[in-house]
Each structure stands twice: as structure tokens, then as C-alpha cells.
């Protein structure tokens, strides 16, 4: 692919995409193992916030708070992706939890998820590109 067709997104563009995309993938690593989890989330005050329940995801975040979070999308003409790297922290203070309870963040599956986790970004990267057919491999 011609590199000129790949466009780096600027930070405001990436935050717009993060704000309008309701589901992403959380990548975690613990004990030499990698995991990736789909999560619904919201953007809140320059960070990402999601809910979870006790289980593998929460245990792994406790062992290693460093995470990557990815979203992507496409239509007939363009595709894009955004990767957020940062640290994840469980909300422990009641005032933070009470505030989070007022936000429009509800589980997509019928389970009780009482734990809020905030991803505080340390870096963002994103790109978009035109979708099209593969060019001829050889000049004919």
C-alpha cells in the first residue's frame, strides 16, 4: 500500500473516534500470558471508563496495570484504528464510584458489574486509510 494513502490521526480526531465508538478491545498481560477482552466503555475526562465483574480481567489488571486499548471501524471508502496505551486502575474511592454511577455506562450483557476501571492514557496513536482494491502486482 502506498504510504501516502495512510494518514496519521491527530489527537483531537482520535478522541472524537473514541467518544463515538461504544466498544473496544482491552489488551492485558500477566504472568507471561496475553489476553484481550471486548468491553463497552465511555470517554470520561480524558480517560476511558468501563465496568467489569470479578474474574480474569480484573485479576490481570491487578497484577499488571499496563494496558492497550484498541478501537477500529470502516465503511465503503475508509478504515481507521486508534490504539490507547496507558495504565488501568480500579475506582476505589466512594466519591469516584458515586460519580461513575451517574454516567451513561451500562453492561451490554445481563450481568452485575459493580467494579469500575479507568484507563489513564500515556499515549495515543491512530491512522486512517482509503479502502480500495489491491493494485496490480506487476507492471504489464
C-alpha positions in Angstrom: 0.0 0.0 0.0 1.2 3.5 -0.8 2.2 5.1 2.5 0.7 8.4 1.2 -2.7 6.7 1.5 -2.2 6.1 5.2 -3.0 9.2 7.3 -1.9 9.6 10.9 -4.8 10.9 13.0 -4.2 13.8 15.3 -5.1 13.7 19.0 -8.5 15.6 18.7 -9.5 13.3 15.8 -8.6 10.2 17.9 -10.7 11.5 20.9 -13.7 12.1 18.6 -13.5 8.5 17.4 -13.0 7.2 21.0 -16.0 9.2 22.1 -18.3 7.9 19.4 -17.2 4.2 19.4 -19.1 2.3 22.1 -17.0 -0.9 22.1 -13.2 -1.6 22.1 -10.7 -4.3 22.9 -8.7 -4.2 26.1 -5.3 -6.0 25.9 -3.6 -7.1 29.1 -0.6 -9.1 30.0 0.1 -11.0 33.3 2.3 -13.9 34.2 3.7 -14.1 30.7 0.3 -14.5 29.1 -1.6 -12.1 26.9 -5.4 -11.6 26.9 -7.7 -9.4 25.0 -11.3 -8.6 26.1 -14.1 -6.8 24.3 -15.5 -4.1 26.6 -18.1 -1.3 26.2 -16.8 1.9 27.6 -17.2 5.7 27.7 -14.8 8.6 27.5 -14.7 10.4 30.7 -12.5 13.5 31.4 -9.6 12.4 29.1 -9.7 8.8 30.1 -11.6 5.6 29.3 -14.0 4.1 31.8 -15.6 0.6 31.8 -17.3 -1.7 34.2 -16.4 -5.3 35.0 -17.1 -8.1 37.5 -14.7 -10.3 39.4 -12.8 -12.6 37.1 -9.7 -12.9 34.8 -9.8 -9.4 33.5 -9.8 -7.8 37.0 -7.1 -10.2 38.3 -4.8 -9.5 35.4 -5.3 -5.7 35.7 -4.4 -6.0 39.4 -1.2 -8.0 38.5 -0.1 -5.6 35.7 -1.9 -2.2 35.3 -0.2 -1.5 31.9 -2.8 -2.0 29.1 -3.5 -1.3 25.5 -7.0 -0.4 24.2 -8.0 -0.6 20.6 -10.9 0.6 18.5 -11.5 0.5 14.8 -14.1 1.0 12.1 -14.7 1.1 8.4 -17.2 2.0 5.7 -17.1 1.6 1.9 -14.3 4.1 1.4 -12.2 4.4 4.6 -11.0 2.4 7.6 -9.4 3.6 10.8 -8.0 2.5 14.1 -6.9 4.1 17.3 -4.7 2.5 20.0 -4.5 3.9 23.5 -1.7 2.8 25.8 -1.8 3.5 29.5 -2.5 2.2 33.0 -5.7 0.8 34.3 -6.9 1.5 37.9 -9.9 0.2 39.7 -12.1 3.0 41.2 -11.8 2.5 45.0 -13.0 5.8 46.5 -16.7 6.1 47.1 -16.9 9.6 45.7 -15.4 8.3 42.4 -17.8 5.4 42.3 -20.8 7.6 43.0 -19.8 9.9 40.2 -19.3 7.0 37.8 -22.7 5.7 38.7 -24.2 8.8 37.2 -22.5 8.3 33.8 -24.3 6.6 30.9 -22.3 3.3 31.2 -24.3 0.1 31.5 -23.3 -3.5 30.8 -24.3 -4.9 27.4 -24.9 -8.4 28.8 -27.3 -9.2 31.7 -24.6 -9.5 34.4 -23.9 -7.5 37.5 -20.7 -5.5 37.0 -20.0 -3.4 40.1 -16.4 -2.6 39.5 -15.4 0.5 37.5 -11.9 0.6 35.9 -10.4 3.7 34.5 -7.7 3.6 31.7 -5.5 6.7 32.0 -3.7 7.2 28.7 0.0 7.7 28.4 0.0 7.6 24.5 -2.5 7.5 21.6 -1.8 6.5 18.0 -4.3 6.3 15.2 -4.5 6.2 11.4 -7.0 6.1 8.7 -6.7 4.9 5.1 -8.6 4.6 1.9 -10.2 1.3 1.2 -9.7 0.0 -2.3 -8.7 -2.9 -4.5 -5.2 -4.3 -4.5 -3.1 -2.7 -7.2 -1.6 -4.9 -9.9 1.4 -6.7 -8.6 3.5 -6.4 -11.7 3.5 -3.8 -14.4 2.1 -5.4 -17.5 
